[in-house]
Amino acid sequence: MVAAFLVRQHPSDIDREVQSGLDSRSFEPLLELPMEALELASSSRASFMLGVAVGLFFAMRRADWRPGVLMMIAFVGVVIQADVLKSVFARADPADWATGDVTGSSFPSGHIAQAVAVWGTFGIIVAMGLGRRGRIAVGVCVAALIAGSALSRLVLGAHWITDVVGGLGVGGVWFALVCAVALSMPSLRSQEADEHA
């Protein structure tokens, strides 16, 4: 990942430029509420609750436990990866850096990694039961949520831009693996085949 090569405990020039540009503009009064909502939606608690809700829905309504398992694989796997990388890089976020603290757990952004892996997996599960237009709509919604969440980490000053890029990379790699697992599951494959029949 490109972001990993740029990351040190000290923020890069790119990080400083982006953060300086955001700090010089008065975004927060207008965007504070939606940005905080997106921050909450991409949190570990919200991701876990979404996974549980999906699992219970499919288990109770369709007697299918596989979507819930997929959601938990997406959530647990990406959290572990992000936490391991955070401990390796030990990088301070913009707020801590400004106060002189040069260590922390900023890289990669766990919120963004979870948003990509968990919301992406949710999108795949929902899209399996839809036609082409429905799938496009789901894809656009998921992409918008991820983009909004990424923006929220920057606007709220929670992460450097390379933290966000790193989170996208970590979440994207894990999401690709979850997709491979999803497509190998008989129930999801048969559902896909029924729609094209």
VENDAFEN-V454791 format. One record per backbone hydrogen bond with DSSP energy under -1.0 kcal/mol. CO is the residue of the C=O (numbers start at 0). NH is the residue of the N-H. If there is no record, write none. Layout:
CO_NH ; CO_NH
This chain:
0_4 ; 1_5 ; 2_6 ; 11_15 ; 12_16 ; 13_17 ; 14_18 ; 15_19 ; 16_20 ; 17_21 ; 18_22 ; 19_23 ; 21_24 ; 24_26 ; 26_29 ; 26_30 ; 27_31 ; 30_34 ; 31_35 ; 32_36 ; 33_37 ; 34_38 ; 35_39 ; 36_40 ; 37_41 ; 39_42 ; 42_46 ; 43_47 ; 44_48 ; 45_49 ; 46_50 ; 47_51 ; 48_52 ; 49_53 ; 50_54 ; 51_55 ; 52_56 ; 53_57 ; 54_58 ; 55_59 ; 56_60 ; 57_61 ; 57_63 ; 64_68 ; 65_69 ; 66_70 ; 67_71 ; 68_72 ; 69_73 ; 70_74 ; 71_75 ; 72_76 ; 73_77 ; 74_78 ; 75_79 ; 76_80 ; 77_81 ; 78_82 ; 79_83 ; 80_84 ; 81_85 ; 82_86 ; 83_87 ; 84_88 ; 85_89 ; 90_105 ; 92_96 ; 93_97 ; 95_100 ; 96_99 ; 108_112 ; 109_113 ; 110_114 ; 111_115 ; 112_116 ; 113_117 ; 114_118 ; 115_119 ; 116_120 ; 117_121 ; 118_122 ; 119_123 ; 120_124 ; 121_125 ; 122_126 ; 123_127 ; 125_128 ; 126_129 ; 130_134 ; 131_135 ; 132_136 ; 133_137 ; 134_138 ; 135_139 ; 136_140 ; 137_141 ; 138_142 ; 139_143 ; 140_144 ; 141_145 ; 142_146 ; 143_147 ; 144_148 ; 145_149 ; 146_150 ; 147_151 ; 148_152 ; 149_153 ; 150_154 ; 151_155 ; 152_157 ; 152_158 ; 153_156 ; 159_163 ; 160_164 ; 161_165 ; 162_108 ; 162_166 ; 163_167 ; 164_168 ; 165_169 ; 166_170 ; 167_171 ; 168_172 ; 169_173 ; 170_174 ; 171_175 ; 172_176 ; 173_177 ; 174_178 ; 175_179 ; 176_180 ; 177_181 ; 178_182 ; 181_184 ; 184_188 ; 185_189 ; 186_190 ; 187_191 ; 188_192 ; 189_193 ; 190_194 ; 191_195
